Amino acid sequence: RVDSLDRIIRCDNRLDAVATDVMDLDEQNTGCARDVRMDIRTYIDQWTCTNEEVYQRLFDSNIDSEVLKDAILEKDRSFLYASYVLGGIADGRYSIQSVEELERDLPKDLKACFYDAFKARFPTGVAFSRVKPLLRLLVRKGRVGEAEAGRRAIVGDETLGAILKALRGYAVEDDGVISLSSEVLRRWLRDATHNAEFGV
């Protein structure tokens, strides 16, 4: 809802929309906790109504949308978390058949979402090694032109297009410039101490 988004932006004029159109926004960085929770609930409603996979999984489950919204908000009150969890529900990574499965399957926070998603996409070190040079470059520089990414982040006979496809939703290209989808992701990738498997 546009009026909700305007209200959120008025609460904190330092907010930036990330390239995936999901705001890197939560109640801690806005000072508008009640509004953010309401807007995340609306966001989840819109996802469940417009995404066929999530709608069908919810319809076939033993829970209702209020239980789903409460479970998501109990774990992490951010738009990014809600977005990644709903994507995981859509692709079958997280089960919502029952309250027990929902509580067991939902990641504890946004960092756990990243870990689950990267583990599913890159199950081996070899798979991750294909995308690691580009991620390292993006973590270091923030934004990189396609030409520079092609020169500095391609390993072997890979193509930049194939690497970007493997990182869909996490690395985005806009007008020839590649960036990570959120600052939270950038910090997670940078933290090799706590993220030994995927830290760059």
Buried (B, 14 or more C-beta within 10 A) or exposed (E): EEEBBEBBBEBEEEBEEBBBEBBBBBBEBBEBEEBBBBBBBEBBBEBBEEBEEBBEBBEEBEBEBEBBBBBBBEBBBBBBBBBBBBBBBBEEBBBBEEBEBBEEBBBEEBBBBBBBBBEEBBEEEEEBEBBBBBBBBBBEBEEBBBEBBBEEBBEEEBEBEEBBEBBEBBBBBEEEBBBBBBEBBBEBBBBEEEBEEBBB
